[in-house]
Amino acid sequence: MAYQIEMMRTAVALAVENVRRGEGGPFAAIVVKEGRILSRGTNRVTTANDPTAHAEVVAIREACRTLGSFQLEGCEIYTTCEPCPMCLGAIYWARADRVYFACTQADAAAAGFDDSFIYQEISIPPDQRRIPMIQHQRTEGLGVFEAWEKKEGKVRY
Amino acid sequence: MAYQIEMMRTAVALAVENVRRGEGGPFAAIVVKEGRILSRGTNRVTTANDPTAHAEVVAIREACRTLGSFQLEGCEIYTTCEPCPMCLGAIYWARADRVYFACTQADAAAAGFDDSFIYQEISIPPDQRRIPMIQHQRTEGLGVFEAWEKKEGKVRY
């Protein structure tokens, strides 16, 4: 566990530095492969004007650039806080091997970052959510999947 | 509803074109504010080597760049498929007003895009997930939130 502790401390130090410099929210993440740090991500939401620039997303995008791949098999992610639904989804799509996190959703909520609220919204029917999600034109939408099915030489992911 | 139908058809046409050109997966999204299309996003996962380049994320990032803001209040998002957890999270963080979608999670799963699997994983305890998520060093992690709490002049989001 000494190795994991060292990596998490690296992430925590990055996050504290991000706050000190006023470069974004109090979060950092690193992607590690075979003992090598592939990328360091810090929250950049307010400085990049990008609501998706959470530490994990920033680190995943950077690690993928480094590897020239859209997959992070064989990689571990160290993040200073339990991933929000967006970052959790990004981790699954990247197919990382494992995640280590320090603080919990509840800790984030107590600090004013309401990941828990988004997790709760997921279990509510889409049209009744705080941001209503309304379905229409499904038949036309299915035409896109039909085009995909027929497409030759497609790259699956 | 005629207006919403027109906007969804614009998104569907974009997604079909994305497949035809071999530029990524069968998904597109547009962000609309007061009747104006702010951004058009298509899936770019395999061509950009970016697992986070889902249509909604691409469209949200571009709309925020256009507005010079990390918030999409007053905006509606039209997407050809029900958002995956990553995109759903991005929509909440961007604080869009409303989402319209055509196909469902089940339609996406039938076409080989297993959003539903990720939704299921969310309800499983973190350390028992297919991608295990393991907590440690919480006390050190809380130090980041303490630094944030004390930080003067911080930009909340």
Boltz contact constraints between the chains, C-beta under 6 A:
constraints:
  - contact:
      token1: [A, 8]
      token2: [B, 137]
      max_distance: 6.0
  - contact:
      token1: [A, 12]
      token2: [B, 140]
      max_distance: 6.0
  - contact:
      token1: [A, 12]
      token2: [B, 141]
      max_distance: 6.0
  - contact:
      token1: [A, 15]
      token2: [B, 144]
      max_distance: 6.0
  - contact:
      token1: [A, 16]
      token2: [B, 144]
      max_distance: 6.0
  - contact:
      token1: [A, 16]
      token2: [B, 147]
      max_distance: 6.0
  - contact:
      token1: [A, 19]
      token2: [B, 147]
      max_distance: 6.0
  - contact:
      token1: [A, 19]
      token2: [B, 148]
      max_distance: 6.0
  - contact:
      token1: [A, 19]
      token2: [B, 151]
      max_distance: 6.0
  - contact:
      token1: [A, 26]
      token2: [B, 144]
      max_distance: 6.0
  - contact:
      token1: [A, 26]
      token2: [B, 145]
      max_distance: 6.0
  - contact:
      token1: [A, 26]
      token2: [B, 148]
      max_distance: 6.0
  - contact:
      token1: [A, 45]
      token2: [B, 70]
      max_distance: 6.0
  - contact:
      token1: [A, 45]
      token2: [B, 157]
      max_distance: 6.0
  - contact:
      token1: [A, 46]
      token2: [B, 70]
      max_distance: 6.0
  - contact:
      token1: [A, 46]
      token2: [B, 155]
      max_distance: 6.0
  - contact:
      token1: [A, 46]
      token2: [B, 157]
      max_distance: 6.0
  - contact:
      token1: [A, 49]
      token2: [B, 64]
      max_distance: 6.0
  - contact:
      token1: [A, 49]
      token2: [B, 68]
      max_distance: 6.0
  - contact:
      token1: [A, 49]
      token2: [B, 69]
      max_distance: 6.0
  - contact:
      token1: [A, 49]
      token2: [B, 70]
      max_distance: 6.0
  - contact:
      token1: [A, 50]
      token2: [B, 61]
      max_distance: 6.0
  - contact:
      token1: [A, 50]
      token2: [B, 64]
      max_distance: 6.0
  - contact:
      token1: [A, 51]
      token2: [B, 70]
      max_distance: 6.0
  - contact:
      token1: [A, 51]
      token2: [B, 93]
      max_distance: 6.0
  - contact:
      token1: [A, 51]
      token2: [B, 94]
      max_distance: 6.0
  - contact:
      token1: [A, 52]
      token2: [B, 57]
      max_distance: 6.0
  - contact:
      token1: [A, 52]
      token2: [B, 61]
      max_distance: 6.0
  - contact:
      token1: [A, 52]
      token2: [B, 90]
      max_distance: 6.0
  - contact:
      token1: [A, 57]
      token2: [B, 52]
      max_distance: 6.0
  - contact:
      token1: [A, 61]
      token2: [B, 50]
      max_distance: 6.0
  - contact:
      token1: [A, 61]
      token2: [B, 52]
      max_distance: 6.0
  - contact:
      token1: [A, 64]
      token2: [B, 49]
      max_distance: 6.0
  - contact:
      token1: [A, 64]
      token2: [B, 50]
      max_distance: 6.0
  - contact:
      token1: [A, 68]
      token2: [B, 49]
      max_distance: 6.0
  - contact:
      token1: [A, 69]
      token2: [B, 49]
      max_distance: 6.0
  - contact:
      token1: [A, 70]
      token2: [B, 45]
      max_distance: 6.0
  - contact:
      token1: [A, 70]
      token2: [B, 46]
      max_distance: 6.0
  - contact:
      token1: [A, 70]
      token2: [B, 49]
      max_distance: 6.0
  - contact:
      token1: [A, 70]
      token2: [B, 51]
      max_distance: 6.0
  - contact:
      token1: [A, 80]
      token2: [B, 141]
      max_distance: 6.0
  - contact:
      token1: [A, 80]
      token2: [B, 144]
      max_distance: 6.0
  - contact:
      token1: [A, 84]
      token2: [B, 89]
      max_distance: 6.0
  - contact:
      token1: [A, 85]
      token2: [B, 85]
      max_distance: 6.0
  - contact:
      token1: [A, 85]
      token2: [B, 89]
      max_distance: 6.0
  - contact:
      token1: [A, 86]
      token2: [B, 86]
      max_distance: 6.0
  - contact:
      token1: [A, 86]
      token2: [B, 89]
      max_distance: 6.0
  - contact:
      token1: [A, 86]
      token2: [B, 90]
      max_distance: 6.0
  - contact:
      token1: [A, 89]
      token2: [B, 84]
      max_distance: 6.0
  - contact:
      token1: [A, 89]
      token2: [B, 85]
      max_distance: 6.0
  - contact:
      token1: [A, 89]
      token2: [B, 86]
      max_distance: 6.0
  - contact:
      token1: [A, 89]
      token2: [B, 118]
      max_distance: 6.0
  - contact:
      token1: [A, 90]
      token2: [B, 52]
      max_distance: 6.0
  - contact:
      token1: [A, 90]
      token2: [B, 86]
      max_distance: 6.0
  - contact:
      token1: [A, 92]
      token2: [B, 118]
      max_distance: 6.0
  - contact:
      token1: [A, 93]
      token2: [B, 51]
      max_distance: 6.0
  - contact:
      token1: [A, 94]
      token2: [B, 51]
      max_distance: 6.0
  - contact:
      token1: [A, 98]
      token2: [B, 132]
      max_distance: 6.0
  - contact:
      token1: [A, 99]
      token2: [B, 133]
      max_distance: 6.0
  - contact:
      token1: [A, 100]
      token2: [B, 134]
      max_distance: 6.0
  - contact:
      token1: [A, 101]
      token2: [B, 135]
      max_distance: 6.0
  - contact:
      token1: [A, 102]
      token2: [B, 137]
      max_distance: 6.0
  - contact:
      token1: [A, 102]
      token2: [B, 138]
      max_distance: 6.0
  - contact:
      token1: [A, 102]
      token2: [B, 141]
      max_distance: 6.0
  - contact:
      token1: [A, 103]
      token2: [B, 138]
      max_distance: 6.0
  - contact:
      token1: [A, 103]
      token2: [B, 141]
      max_distance: 6.0
  - contact:
      token1: [A, 111]
      token2: [B, 145]
      max_distance: 6.0
  - contact:
      token1: [A, 118]
      token2: [B, 89]
      max_distance: 6.0
  - contact:
      token1: [A, 118]
      token2: [B, 92]
      max_distance: 6.0
  - contact:
      token1: [A, 132]
      token2: [B, 98]
      max_distance: 6.0
  - contact:
      token1: [A, 133]
      token2: [B, 99]
      max_distance: 6.0
  - contact:
      token1: [A, 134]
      token2: [B, 100]
      max_distance: 6.0
  - contact:
      token1: [A, 135]
      token2: [B, 101]
      max_distance: 6.0
  - contact:
      token1: [A, 137]
      token2: [B, 8]
      max_distance: 6.0
  - contact:
      token1: [A, 137]
      token2: [B, 102]
      max_distance: 6.0
  - contact:
      token1: [A, 138]
      token2: [B, 102]
      max_distance: 6.0
  - contact:
      token1: [A, 138]
      token2: [B, 103]
      max_distance: 6.0
  - contact:
      token1: [A, 140]
      token2: [B, 12]
      max_distance: 6.0
  - contact:
      token1: [A, 141]
      token2: [B, 12]
      max_distance: 6.0
  - contact:
      token1: [A, 141]
      token2: [B, 80]
      max_distance: 6.0
  - contact:
      token1: [A, 141]
      token2: [B, 102]
      max_distance: 6.0
  - contact:
      token1: [A, 141]
      token2: [B, 103]
      max_distance: 6.0
  - contact:
      token1: [A, 144]
      token2: [B, 15]
      max_distance: 6.0
  - contact:
      token1: [A, 144]
      token2: [B, 16]
      max_distance: 6.0
  - contact:
      token1: [A, 144]
      token2: [B, 26]
      max_distance: 6.0
  - contact:
      token1: [A, 144]
      token2: [B, 80]
      max_distance: 6.0
  - contact:
      token1: [A, 145]
      token2: [B, 26]
      max_distance: 6.0
  - contact:
      token1: [A, 145]
      token2: [B, 111]
      max_distance: 6.0
  - contact:
      token1: [A, 147]
      token2: [B, 16]
      max_distance: 6.0
  - contact:
      token1: [A, 147]
      token2: [B, 19]
      max_distance: 6.0
  - contact:
      token1: [A, 148]
      token2: [B, 19]
      max_distance: 6.0
  - contact:
      token1: [A, 148]
      token2: [B, 26]
      max_distance: 6.0
  - contact:
      token1: [A, 151]
      token2: [B, 19]
      max_distance: 6.0
  - contact:
      token1: [A, 155]
      token2: [B, 46]
      max_distance: 6.0
  - contact:
      token1: [A, 157]
      token2: [B, 45]
      max_distance: 6.0
  - contact:
      token1: [A, 157]
      token2: [B, 46]
      max_distance: 6.0
